[in-house]
Amino acid sequence: EGRGAPAPGGLPRHADRYHHAGTLAFEMSVGRDRLIVNCGAAPAAEGAWRDALRATAAHSTLVLADTNSSELREEGLGRRPEAVEAERQEANGAQWLDASHDGYRRGFGALHRRRLYLSESGDDLRGEDSVEGEEIPAYAVRFHLHPGVVASPQQEENAVLLRLPSGASWRLRASRARLTVEESVFMAGEPRRTSQVVLSAEPGTASVQWALSRVNLPNPTTSD
């Protein structure tokens, strides 16, 4: 049976059908422990299961009005962001990232902008997700957790304590949004149940601020 030439970059034809709508999503590990993840991929799966993993909601990013940032089609992506920009800076060992995409311009006239700050020690990650537009619908910022992470909500602080397999603990807190812990799934060969932290913003909310920081730093040893 004949085969066509591979697409540019070495990808086979129709590889676009496996592309995800996860613009500006991120993952985070602490040492050998995975903390923030995306739900993963299942190229061999068909139908609703595969499409669910490709959706924006299956990624650790902002989801505007329960809508994908790229249009998912059986043969690949339809409407997608036309302008994706990112600028990275470093100052005194700390890292800054300012990124945006216009995947929600059509239909909502909105731009998603994500600003991230990571301290020099790596123990303090701060973020701001904003929606720029005239009329801003409700949206959610999702953080999918690795199955090895145990999430304990702290409702009075609008925060959640995250315990890693190593025993280290991190706290994710948010402002201008309601924080909840919901069910999720992580695909690693076979689907595994896990959790996700969801920051839900009301219509008209211009931005949501959040911080993820280590809370059980070891005490320095001292000698007499």
ZAMIFI-556041 format. One record per residue (C-alpha): residue in three letters; x, y, z. Coordinates in steps of 0.2 Angstrom, whole numbers, plus 5000, padded with zeros to 4 digits. Example, Ala and Ser with C-alpha at 12.3 -4.5 7.8 and 13.67 -1.06 7.14 Angstrom:
SITE   aa    xx    yy    zz
SITE  ALA  5062  4978  5039
SITE  SER  5068  4995  5036
% end
This chain:
SITE   aa    xx    yy    zz
SITE  GLU  5000  5000  5000
SITE  GLY  5007  5017  4995
SITE  ARG  5011  5031  5008
SITE  GLY  5011  5049  5005
SITE  ALA  5026  5060  5010
SITE  PRO  5026  5066  5028
SITE  ALA  5020  5083  5032
SITE  PRO  5033  5097  5036
SITE  GLY  5042  5094  5052
SITE  GLY  5041  5075  5050
SITE  LEU  5022  5074  5056
SITE  PRO  5011  5062  5047
SITE  ARG  4996  5068  5037
SITE  HIS  4981  5071  5047
SITE  ALA  4992  5073  5063
SITE  ASP  4982  5089  5066
SITE  ARG  4967  5078  5071
SITE  TYR  4976  5075  5088
SITE  HIS  4980  5093  5092
SITE  HIS  4973  5100  5108
SITE  ALA  4965  5117  5112
SITE  GLY  4976  5120  5127
SITE  THR  4984  5137  5123
SITE  LEU  4994  5145  5137
SITE  ALA  4992  5129  5148
SITE  PHE  5007  5124  5159
SITE  GLU  5013  5110  5169
SITE  MET  5024  5110  5185
SITE  SER  5035  5098  5194
SITE  VAL  5044  5099  5211
SITE  GLY  5059  5088  5211
SITE  ARG  5053  5071  5205
SITE  ASP  5035  5075  5209
SITE  ARG  5023  5081  5196
SITE  LEU  5011  5093  5203
SITE  ILE  5001  5103  5190
SITE  VAL  4998  5093  5174
SITE  ASN  4986  5092  5159
SITE  CYS  4974  5078  5157
SITE  GLY  4985  5070  5144
SITE  ALA  4981  5062  5127
SITE  ALA  4974  5046  5120
SITE  PRO  4977  5046  5101
SITE  ALA  4971  5028  5100
SITE  ALA  4954  5033  5108
SITE  GLU  4939  5038  5097
SITE  GLY  4924  5049  5099
SITE  ALA  4919  5058  5115
SITE  TRP  4934  5052  5125
SITE  ARG  4947  5058  5114
SITE  ASP  4938  5075  5111
SITE  ALA  4936  5077  5130
SITE  LEU  4955  5076  5132
SITE  ARG  4958  5088  5118
SITE  ALA  4946  5101  5125
SITE  THR  4953  5117  5134
SITE  ALA  4944  5111  5150
SITE  ALA  4956  5096  5150
SITE  HIS  4971  5108  5152
SITE  SER  4978  5119  5166
SITE  THR  4973  5136  5158
SITE  LEU  4958  5148  5157
SITE  VAL  4942  5142  5149
SITE  LEU  4930  5156  5144
SITE  ALA  4911  5153  5145
SITE  ASP  4914  5134  5144
SITE  THR  4921  5136  5126
SITE  ASN  4936  5129  5118
SITE  SER  4950  5141  5113
SITE  SER  4952  5132  5097
SITE  GLU  4938  5123  5087
SITE  LEU  4939  5104  5088
SITE  ARG  4935  5095  5073
SITE  GLU  4936  5076  5068
SITE  GLU  4949  5080  5055
SITE  GLY  4959  5092  5066
SITE  LEU  4957  5110  5072
SITE  GLY  4946  5123  5064
SITE  ARG  4946  5141  5072
SITE  ARG  4961  5143  5082
SITE  PRO  4971  5158  5090
SITE  GLU  4979  5168  5076
SITE  ALA  4990  5178  5088
SITE  VAL  5000  5169  5102
SITE  GLU  5013  5180  5110
SITE  ALA  5025  5177  5125
SITE  GLU  5039  5187  5132
SITE  ARG  5051  5181  5146
SITE  GLN  5061  5191  5157
SITE  GLU  5074  5187  5171
SITE  ALA  5078  5199  5186
SITE  ASN  5089  5194  5201
SITE  GLY  5086  5176  5197
SITE  ALA  5067  5177  5197
SITE  GLN  5058  5173  5181
SITE  TRP  5043  5183  5173
SITE  LEU  5032  5177  5158
SITE  ASP  5019  5187  5150
SITE  ALA  5009  5178  5137
SITE  SER  4992  5180  5128
SITE  HIS  4982  5173  5114
SITE  ASP  4966  5179  5104
SITE  GLY  4957  5162  5103
SITE  TYR  4942  5170  5110
SITE  ARG  4941  5185  5099
SITE  ARG  4929  5177  5087
SITE  GLY  4913  5175  5097
SITE  PHE  4918  5185  5112
SITE  GLY  4929  5199  5106
SITE  ALA  4941  5194  5120
SITE  LEU  4960  5191  5123
SITE  HIS  4967  5179  5137
SITE  ARG  4982  5185  5145
SITE  ARG  4993  5175  5157
SITE  ARG  5007  5183  5168
SITE  LEU  5018  5171  5178
SITE  TYR  5031  5175  5191
SITE  LEU  5043  5162  5198
SITE  SER  5055  5166  5212
SITE  GLU  5073  5163  5212
SITE  SER  5071  5148  5224
SITE  GLY  5057  5141  5214
SITE  ASP  5046  5140  5230
SITE  ASP  5034  5154  5225
SITE  LEU  5024  5154  5209
SITE  ARG  5012  5168  5206
SITE  GLY  5000  5171  5192
SITE  GLU  4987  5182  5185
SITE  ASP  4974  5177  5172
SITE  SER  4965  5191  5164
SITE  VAL  4952  5193  5150
SITE  GLU  4952  5209  5140
SITE  GLY  4936  5213  5131
SITE  GLU  4921  5224  5132
SITE  GLU  4909  5211  5139
SITE  ILE  4917  5197  5149
SITE  PRO  4907  5181  5152
SITE  ALA  4910  5169  5167
SITE  TYR  4926  5159  5165
SITE  ALA  4936  5146  5175
SITE  VAL  4955  5144  5178
SITE  ARG  4959  5126  5180
SITE  PHE  4974  5117  5188
SITE  HIS  4974  5098  5185
SITE  LEU  4983  5089  5198
SITE  HIS  4994  5073  5196
SITE  PRO  4985  5058  5204
SITE  GLY  4999  5057  5217
SITE  VAL  4994  5074  5224
SITE  VAL  4981  5075  5238
SITE  ALA  4971  5091  5239
SITE  SER  4963  5097  5255
SITE  PRO  4952  5112  5253
SITE  GLN  4954  5127  5265
SITE  GLN  4937  5136  5262
SITE  GLU  4940  5149  5275
SITE  GLU  4955  5155  5266
SITE  ASN  4949  5152  5248
SITE  ALA  4964  5140  5246
SITE  VAL  4969  5122  5245
SITE  LEU  4983  5112  5253
SITE  LEU  4992  5101  5241
SITE  ARG  5002  5086  5248
SITE  LEU  5015  5078  5236
SITE  PRO  5021  5060  5237
SITE  SER  5038  5066  5244
SITE  GLY  5028  5074  5259
SITE  ALA  5031  5092  5254
SITE  SER  5016  5103  5254
SITE  TRP  5011  5118  5244
SITE  ARG  4996  5130  5245
SITE  LEU  4986  5137  5231
SITE  ARG  4976  5152  5235
SITE  ALA  4966  5164  5224
SITE  SER  4958  5181  5224
SITE  ARG  4943  5187  5214
SITE  ALA  4937  5170  5211
SITE  ARG  4929  5155  5220
SITE  LEU  4940  5141  5223
SITE  THR  4934  5123  5222
SITE  VAL  4941  5106  5221
SITE  GLU  4933  5095  5208
SITE  GLU  4936  5078  5200
SITE  SER  4947  5076  5185
SITE  VAL  4956  5062  5175
SITE  PHE  4974  5059  5170
SITE  MET  4979  5048  5155
SITE  ALA  4995  5038  5157
SITE  GLY  4992  5023  5147
SITE  GLU  4976  5020  5156
SITE  PRO  4964  5034  5164
SITE  ARG  4967  5037  5182
SITE  ARG  4956  5047  5193
SITE  THR  4963  5063  5200
SITE  SER  4957  5081  5206
SITE  GLN  4958  5098  5199
SITE  VAL  4957  5115  5207
SITE  VAL  4945  5127  5198
SITE  LEU  4945  5146  5200
SITE  SER  4927  5152  5195
SITE  ALA  4925  5170  5190
SITE  GLU  4909  5179  5189
SITE  PRO  4904  5189  5173
SITE  GLY  4913  5205  5172
SITE  THR  4928  5199  5181
SITE  ALA  4943  5207  5172
SITE  SER  4957  5196  5181
SITE  VAL  4960  5182  5193
SITE  GLN  4975  5182  5204
SITE  TRP  4983  5166  5212
SITE  ALA  4998  5160  5221
SITE  LEU  5006  5143  5223
SITE  SER  5019  5142  5237
SITE  ARG  5028  5129  5247
SITE  VAL  5023  5129  5265
SITE  ASN  5034  5116  5274
SITE  LEU  5051  5122  5270
SITE  PRO  5063  5112  5281
SITE  ASN  5071  5121  5296
SITE  PRO  5089  5125  5294
SITE  THR  5100  5113  5305
SITE  THR  5110  5122  5319
SITE  SER  5124  5115  5329
SITE  ASP  5129  5120  5347
% end
